[in-house]
């Protein structure tokens, strides 16, 4: 997936301990949610670094319905709710949409 370079960060810190990183299986990629993505790949710790590839709107989680797709500890790959990243934004600036 090609996109223009951005000055926005592509890595964010996790805000809280026990943050779920969920799988990208069927239905999850189009509409991330804890129901559509029941397989938790990893429970991330506060201050862990999450490297983001793209973001996708899905189920409301906290103050936003945006979920970030990327990789974290132990090379796990999946979605994390943007509300659990260390950012004041509801949607991450400069990060492309994953699908649609």
Secondary structure by P-SEA (a helix, b strand, c coil): ccccccccccbbbbcccccccccccccccccccccccccccccccccbbbbbcccccccccccccbbbbbcccccccccccccccccccccccccccccc
